Amino acid sequence: MILTNTGKKFVYSAIIMMFLSMVLPWESLEDYTYAESMGLSLNVIPAIIFVCAAVIVVLKPLAVLLSRIGTNYIFLLLCLLQAIILYIGMQYYPDTYTIGYLLFPASVIVFMLGAIYSTNRIDGTTGN
């Protein structure tokens, strides 16, 4: 999938948001240390899957190679990866919802908005 310029802005924003969700606390710091409450300690596997999804669309040579099998298939693969990320990552329910916890699903939504904006027709072409 080749991202449009606007799609790139969404995806790069999502990568920054995901990074922040991993380093910011997911739980109140009253009962836990900073290391115990940060998102990375809770979501190593979803973070790795998110990096793989981001690599699919950010690295141009890989995006061109994968686009040969069809943009719709890549889009479906991204949807599946993001669903797995949300399912695994949101299993933890903190007592107090912090910005790190809220950034996690927001980054997935922003990532998919970039992908949707870059593939806004069913045949894989963009309207831009």
WOZI-V241490 format. One record per residue. RES is the residue in three letters. PSI is psi as a letter, one per 20 degrees, with the letter a starting at -180 (* if undefined). D_CENTER is the distance of its C-alpha to the mean C-alpha in Angstrom with 1 decimal. Layout:
res=RES psi=PSI d_center=D_CENTER
res=RES psi=PSI d_center=D_CENTER
//
This chain:
res=MET psi=p d_center=15.3
res=ILE psi=p d_center=16.5
res=LEU psi=q d_center=14.7
res=THR psi=r d_center=17.1
res=ASN psi=g d_center=17.6
res=THR psi=h d_center=16.1
res=GLY psi=h d_center=13.0
res=LYS psi=h d_center=12.7
res=LYS psi=g d_center=13.1
res=PHE psi=g d_center=10.2
res=VAL psi=g d_center=7.9
res=TYR psi=h d_center=9.7
res=SER psi=g d_center=9.7
res=ALA psi=h d_center=6.0
res=ILE psi=g d_center=6.5
res=ILE psi=g d_center=9.6
res=MET psi=g d_center=8.6
res=MET psi=g d_center=6.5
res=PHE psi=g d_center=9.8
res=LEU psi=h d_center=11.9
res=SER psi=h d_center=10.8
res=MET psi=h d_center=11.8
res=VAL psi=i d_center=15.0
res=LEU psi=q d_center=16.1
res=PRO psi=q d_center=18.1
res=TRP psi=i d_center=17.1
res=GLU psi=q d_center=20.8
res=SER psi=p d_center=23.9
res=LEU psi=j d_center=25.5
res=GLU psi=g d_center=28.9
res=ASP psi=i d_center=28.9
res=TYR psi=q d_center=26.6
res=THR psi=r d_center=26.3
res=TYR psi=g d_center=23.3
res=ALA psi=h d_center=22.3
res=GLU psi=h d_center=22.6
res=SER psi=i d_center=20.5
res=MET psi=q d_center=17.5
res=GLY psi=h d_center=14.1
res=LEU psi=h d_center=14.1
res=SER psi=h d_center=17.3
res=LEU psi=h d_center=15.8
res=ASN psi=l d_center=12.5
res=VAL psi=g d_center=13.3
res=ILE psi=g d_center=12.5
res=PRO psi=h d_center=9.0
res=ALA psi=h d_center=8.3
res=ILE psi=g d_center=10.2
res=ILE psi=h d_center=8.5
res=PHE psi=g d_center=5.0
res=VAL psi=g d_center=7.7
res=CYS psi=g d_center=9.4
res=ALA psi=g d_center=7.1
res=ALA psi=h d_center=7.0
res=VAL psi=h d_center=10.7
res=ILE psi=h d_center=11.5
res=VAL psi=i d_center=11.1
res=VAL psi=g d_center=12.0
res=LEU psi=o d_center=15.1
res=LYS psi=g d_center=17.7
res=PRO psi=g d_center=20.1
res=LEU psi=h d_center=17.6
res=ALA psi=g d_center=16.4
res=VAL psi=g d_center=20.1
res=LEU psi=g d_center=21.0
res=LEU psi=h d_center=18.5
res=SER psi=i d_center=19.4
res=ARG psi=h d_center=22.9
res=ILE psi=i d_center=22.1
res=GLY psi=p d_center=20.9
res=THR psi=h d_center=18.1
res=ASN psi=h d_center=18.1
res=TYR psi=h d_center=17.6
res=ILE psi=g d_center=14.6
res=PHE psi=g d_center=13.2
res=LEU psi=h d_center=14.2
res=LEU psi=g d_center=12.7
res=LEU psi=g d_center=9.2
res=CYS psi=g d_center=10.1
res=LEU psi=g d_center=11.4
res=LEU psi=g d_center=8.8
res=GLN psi=h d_center=6.4
res=ALA psi=g d_center=9.8
res=ILE psi=g d_center=10.6
res=ILE psi=g d_center=7.7
res=LEU psi=g d_center=9.0
res=TYR psi=g d_center=12.5
res=ILE psi=g d_center=12.8
res=GLY psi=h d_center=11.1
res=MET psi=j d_center=13.0
res=GLN psi=h d_center=16.3
res=TYR psi=p d_center=17.4
res=TYR psi=n d_center=19.3
res=PRO psi=r d_center=20.6
res=ASP psi=h d_center=23.9
res=THR psi=p d_center=22.8
res=TYR psi=o d_center=19.4
res=THR psi=r d_center=18.4
res=ILE psi=h d_center=16.1
res=GLY psi=g d_center=13.9
res=TYR psi=h d_center=13.7
res=LEU psi=h d_center=13.0
res=LEU psi=h d_center=10.3
res=PHE psi=g d_center=8.1
res=PRO psi=h d_center=8.0
res=ALA psi=h d_center=8.4
res=SER psi=h d_center=5.3
res=VAL psi=g d_center=3.8
res=ILE psi=g d_center=7.2
res=VAL psi=h d_center=7.4
res=PHE psi=g d_center=5.1
res=MET psi=h d_center=7.3
res=LEU psi=h d_center=10.2
res=GLY psi=g d_center=10.2
res=ALA psi=g d_center=10.5
res=ILE psi=g d_center=13.0
res=TYR psi=h d_center=14.9
res=SER psi=i d_center=15.3
res=THR psi=m d_center=16.6
res=ASN psi=j d_center=18.7
res=ARG psi=q d_center=21.6
res=ILE psi=h d_center=22.0
res=ASP psi=j d_center=23.7
res=GLY psi=i d_center=20.8
res=THR psi=q d_center=22.5
res=THR psi=q d_center=21.4
res=GLY psi=j d_center=23.8
res=ASN psi=* d_center=23.6
//
